[in-house]
Structure formats: C-alpha cells, structure tokens
Amino acid sequence: MAVCEIHFNSDNALERMVSVNVILPETGTGPFPVYYLLHGLSDDHTAWQRRTSVERYAENLPLIIVMPNSGRGFYTDSALNPKDKYETFVTRDLIQRVDTLFRTIPTREGRAIGGLSMGGYGAVKLALKHPDLYSAAVSHSGVLAMITHNVQSQEPWAREFADLFGPNAIGGPNDVHTLAEKSDPATRPALWIDCGTEDFLFNQNEEMHAYFQTLGIAHEYFTMPGDHNWAFWDQQIQEALPWVAKNLGIG
C-alpha cells in the first residue's frame, strides 16, 4: 500500500487547515471504492495507522482508506460555534476533495464509513443521516447512545456535549435513535456494531442493538472480551474490513 498525507487549506467548512491521511492501493487502475475511517475523541488523523495494523490488513484490497483529523467535534456541526462544522467538512468538503484527487467511485455504492468511539458514533450517525453518500457504516466501541445518556446530565463531558448539540439534543438531528427510527429501509446503509464486554460503553451498545432490533433494522452486532483500547480496535478493524469490502463490491 502507498500512504500520503493531504493538508487542506482553510477553504472549507471549518475555515482552518486540516490534515488527512490516505492509504492507497498500489495495484490496479481503479476506480476504487473509499472507506472513510474516523478517529476517537483524543486522537487525530494519524491514530489508526500509528496504533493498529490497518495498512497491512488492507494491503490486498483495491480500497482507498481516508482518515481525517476532526478534533473533538463528534462529526457534528456545533450548535454553539458556527465555525466548528465537522459534519459539513466530512460529508461535503472531504468527499469532494478525495473524489477530485483520486480515482474513486463517486457514488454511495463506492463509499463506506467507520470509526471508533467518537468516530463510531460519527460513522453511524452520518450514514443514517446521509444515506445518499454511504452504503455501509461500522462502529467500533461507539458512543451510540451519547445524546440520551450524557448531554443533559452532570457527567464531566456534559458541557462540551451541550455546546456541540444544543439544549434539545434528544430527538434532534444528531440523535442516532431518531435517525434510525426515521431511516428509509430502501436506502438504509448496512450496519456493523461491535463492543468489548469490559468497555465502559458496553451498555450503550447493548441498548442500541436492542433498539435496532425493536425497529426491525438489520445490522451485524458483535460482542467479545475487550476494553476501550487499541488492542481491541486492532482486532476489530481486521475483522470488519472484509465485511466493508463485501459491501463495497470488492470482497
């Protein structure tokens, strides 16, 4: 695989320079499908490559993997700061730039999105909210019930979440529960969710799995021993990539 780092100028929704790492296949002429792989709350665009063997796991796949730096923005356009438009950056600016720079399949059938923790939430939320852009979504240890569990509580991150999602987040446009309920079965993306049984987010993932079942939403759900750490995510990215490839028509 070949690796490059792209440095966006400030002409984007965030109005600041943004770095993005990209893994490129070295065989074939394309066009290639793209997997957008999102980082967690304390990470950046280098985390997946530094802490897992994702490049090695993807080496035989005709697949472009794009890993953007998205700060602590939960892949959401902030309710408080008009310049923190992380959802718009990922769903508009990033896709447009990737499709311009690389030989991609520029349709939903050629795109999937995944991530860990904050990025797991982002992947499922963005795929359900923008089914015209992504055909599949993967959540590793995702903060999937974050809005219903945290935003209006007194937990340490409550103020940060409130600044992002506003005072009426529950039932709003970034609530995975609401997005799932309103999603159209005809265009709903394929969904993969996994979480370690020792993870502090395990109950949230169990809740989302049960909610999807109640709604009759087809999804893959996996639990196994593991915590909220890179040992677990390295294992799970290896497990999930063949599923992503299959849903993109290359597996």
C-alpha positions as CSV (number, residue, x, y, z in Angstrom):
1,M,0.0,0.0,0.0
2,A,1.0,3.6,-0.6
3,V,0.4,6.3,2.1
4,C,0.1,10.0,1.7
5,E,-0.9,13.0,3.9
6,I,-3.1,15.7,2.5
7,H,-3.1,19.2,4.0
8,F,-6.3,21.1,3.2
9,N,-6.1,24.8,3.0
10,S,-8.6,26.9,5.0
11,D,-11.2,27.0,2.2
12,N,-13.6,24.5,3.9
13,A,-16.4,24.4,6.4
14,L,-14.0,24.6,9.3
15,E,-12.2,27.6,8.0
16,R,-8.9,26.2,9.1
17,M,-6.2,23.9,7.7
18,V,-7.0,20.2,8.2
19,S,-4.7,17.2,7.8
20,V,-5.9,13.9,6.3
21,N,-4.0,10.6,6.0
22,V,-4.8,8.3,3.0
23,I,-3.9,4.7,2.3
24,L,-3.9,3.9,-1.4
25,P,-3.8,0.6,-3.2
26,E,-0.7,0.0,-5.3
27,T,-2.2,-2.4,-7.8
28,G,-5.0,-1.8,-10.3
29,T,-6.0,1.3,-12.0
30,G,-9.4,1.9,-10.3
31,P,-11.7,3.5,-10.0
32,F,-11.6,2.4,-6.3
33,P,-14.2,2.5,-3.5
34,V,-13.4,4.6,-0.5
35,Y,-13.6,3.8,3.2
36,Y,-13.7,6.9,5.5
37,L,-12.2,5.9,8.8
38,L,-12.9,8.2,11.7
39,H,-10.8,8.7,14.9
40,G,-11.9,8.9,18.6
41,L,-12.2,11.8,20.9
42,S,-8.5,12.1,22.0
43,D,-7.0,11.1,18.6
44,D,-6.1,12.6,15.3
45,H,-5.7,11.6,11.6
46,T,-2.6,9.5,12.4
47,A,-4.1,7.4,15.2
48,W,-5.4,4.4,13.1
49,Q,-2.0,4.0,11.4
50,R,0.1,4.5,14.5
51,R,-1.9,2.2,16.8
52,T,-3.2,-0.5,14.5
53,S,-2.0,-2.6,11.5
54,V,-4.8,-1.2,9.3
55,E,-2.4,-0.7,6.4
56,R,-1.3,-4.3,6.5
57,Y,-4.9,-5.6,6.9
58,A,-5.9,-3.7,3.7
59,E,-2.9,-4.5,1.6
60,N,-4.7,-6.9,-0.7
61,L,-7.9,-4.8,-1.1
62,P,-8.5,-2.5,-4.0
63,L,-9.6,0.1,-1.5
64,I,-8.8,3.7,-0.6
65,I,-8.9,4.4,3.2
66,V,-9.2,8.1,4.2
67,M,-8.6,9.2,7.8
68,P,-9.4,12.9,8.5
69,N,-8.5,15.0,11.5
70,S,-11.8,16.0,13.1
71,G,-10.8,17.4,16.5
72,R,-13.3,16.8,19.3
73,G,-16.2,17.7,17.2
74,F,-18.2,14.5,17.2
75,Y,-18.6,14.8,13.4
76,T,-21.3,17.4,14.1
77,D,-21.9,21.0,13.1
78,S,-21.7,22.7,16.5
79,A,-24.8,24.4,17.9
80,L,-22.6,27.0,19.7
81,N,-19.6,27.6,17.4
82,P,-20.5,28.4,13.7
83,K,-17.0,27.5,12.6
84,D,-17.0,24.0,14.0
85,K,-18.9,22.4,11.2
86,Y,-17.4,18.9,11.4
87,E,-20.3,17.2,9.7
88,T,-20.3,19.5,6.7
89,F,-16.5,19.1,6.4
90,V,-16.7,15.3,6.4
91,T,-19.8,14.9,4.2
92,R,-19.1,17.8,1.8
93,D,-15.5,19.1,1.6
94,L,-13.7,15.9,2.4
95,I,-15.6,13.8,-0.1
96,Q,-15.3,16.4,-2.8
97,R,-11.6,16.7,-2.3
98,V,-11.0,12.9,-2.3
99,D,-13.1,12.4,-5.4
100,T,-11.1,15.2,-7.1
101,L,-7.6,14.0,-6.1
102,F,-8.1,10.2,-6.5
103,R,-9.6,7.8,-8.9
104,T,-12.7,6.9,-6.9
105,I,-16.2,5.5,-7.4
106,P,-18.0,8.8,-6.6
107,T,-21.4,7.3,-5.6
108,R,-22.8,5.9,-2.4
109,E,-22.1,2.4,-3.7
110,G,-18.4,3.3,-3.6
111,R,-18.3,4.7,-0.1
112,A,-18.4,3.3,3.4
113,I,-17.7,5.0,6.7
114,G,-16.4,3.6,10.0
115,G,-14.8,4.7,13.3
116,L,-14.0,4.0,16.9
117,S,-15.7,5.6,20.0
118,M,-16.5,9.2,19.0
119,G,-15.8,8.0,15.4
120,G,-18.2,5.0,15.8
121,Y,-21.0,7.4,16.7
122,G,-20.0,9.7,13.8
123,A,-20.0,6.8,11.3
124,V,-23.4,5.5,12.2
125,K,-24.9,9.0,12.6
126,L,-23.6,10.3,9.2
127,A,-24.5,7.1,7.3
128,L,-28.1,7.2,8.7
129,K,-28.4,10.9,8.1
130,H,-26.8,10.9,4.6
131,P,-27.8,7.5,3.1
132,D,-27.2,9.1,-0.3
133,L,-23.5,9.3,0.5
134,Y,-22.6,6.0,2.2
135,S,-23.7,2.4,1.6
136,A,-22.3,0.9,4.9
137,A,-21.2,2.1,8.4
138,V,-19.0,0.5,11.0
139,S,-18.9,1.4,14.7
140,H,-16.2,0.0,17.0
141,S,-17.0,0.8,20.7
142,G,-19.2,3.6,19.6
143,V,-20.7,6.3,21.8
144,L,-24.0,5.4,20.2
145,A,-26.4,6.5,23.0
146,M,-24.3,9.5,23.9
147,I,-27.1,12.1,23.4
148,T,-29.6,10.3,25.6
149,H,-27.1,9.3,28.2
150,N,-24.8,12.3,28.5
151,V,-25.9,15.6,27.1
152,Q,-28.4,16.6,29.7
153,S,-26.6,15.1,32.6
154,Q,-23.9,16.3,35.0
155,E,-21.2,14.0,33.8
156,P,-17.8,15.5,33.1
157,W,-18.4,16.0,29.3
158,A,-21.9,17.3,29.6
159,R,-20.9,21.0,29.0
160,E,-18.8,20.0,26.0
161,F,-21.7,17.9,24.6
162,A,-24.2,20.7,25.2
163,D,-22.1,23.2,23.3
164,L,-22.0,20.7,20.4
165,F,-25.6,19.5,20.3
166,G,-27.5,22.3,22.0
167,P,-30.1,22.2,24.7
168,N,-32.6,20.0,22.8
169,A,-30.4,17.2,21.6
170,I,-32.7,14.3,22.4
171,G,-34.8,13.7,19.4
172,G,-32.8,16.2,17.3
173,P,-30.9,15.8,14.0
174,N,-27.9,14.2,15.6
175,D,-29.7,11.6,17.8
176,V,-28.9,8.1,16.4
177,H,-32.2,6.8,17.9
178,T,-34.2,9.4,16.0
179,L,-32.2,8.9,12.8
180,A,-32.7,5.2,12.9
181,E,-36.4,5.5,13.5
182,K,-36.8,7.8,10.6
183,S,-34.5,6.0,8.2
184,D,-35.9,4.6,5.0
185,P,-35.4,0.8,4.6
186,A,-34.9,1.3,0.9
187,T,-31.8,3.5,1.3
188,R,-30.7,2.5,4.8
189,P,-26.9,1.7,4.9
190,A,-25.6,-1.7,6.0
191,L,-24.6,-1.5,9.7
192,W,-21.9,-3.2,11.8
193,I,-21.6,-2.6,15.5
194,D,-19.1,-4.2,17.9
195,C,-18.0,-3.5,21.5
196,G,-15.9,-5.2,24.2
197,T,-17.8,-6.6,27.2
198,E,-15.4,-4.7,29.6
199,D,-15.8,-1.4,27.8
200,F,-17.5,1.4,29.7
201,L,-19.6,2.0,26.6
202,F,-20.8,-1.7,26.5
203,N,-24.3,-0.8,27.9
204,Q,-24.8,1.9,25.3
205,N,-24.0,-0.5,22.5
206,E,-26.3,-3.2,24.0
207,E,-29.0,-0.5,24.2
208,M,-28.6,0.5,20.5
209,H,-28.5,-3.2,19.4
210,A,-31.8,-3.8,21.2
211,Y,-33.3,-0.6,19.8
212,F,-32.4,-1.6,16.2
213,Q,-34.0,-5.0,16.9
214,T,-37.2,-3.3,18.1
215,L,-37.3,-1.2,14.9
216,G,-36.5,-4.2,12.7
217,I,-33.3,-2.7,11.4
218,A,-30.9,-5.3,10.1
219,H,-27.4,-5.0,11.4
220,E,-24.3,-7.0,12.4
221,Y,-23.6,-7.0,16.2
222,F,-20.6,-8.5,17.9
223,T,-19.5,-8.5,21.5
224,M,-16.4,-10.2,22.8
225,P,-14.0,-9.8,25.8
226,G,-12.2,-6.5,25.4
227,D,-11.9,-3.0,26.7
228,H,-11.9,0.5,25.3
229,N,-8.4,0.3,23.9
230,W,-6.2,-0.2,20.8
231,A,-5.7,-3.9,21.4
232,F,-9.5,-4.4,20.8
233,W,-9.7,-1.9,17.9
234,D,-6.7,-3.5,16.1
235,Q,-8.5,-6.8,16.3
236,Q,-11.8,-5.4,15.2
237,I,-10.6,-3.4,12.2
238,Q,-9.1,-6.6,10.9
239,E,-12.4,-8.4,11.4
240,A,-14.5,-5.6,9.8
241,L,-12.5,-4.8,6.7
242,P,-13.6,-7.9,4.8
243,W,-17.3,-7.0,5.6
244,V,-16.7,-3.5,4.4
245,A,-15.1,-4.8,1.2
246,K,-18.0,-7.1,0.6
247,N,-20.5,-4.3,0.9
248,L,-18.4,-2.2,-1.5
249,G,-18.4,-5.0,-4.0
250,I,-14.7,-5.9,-3.8
251,G,-14.8,-8.7,-1.3
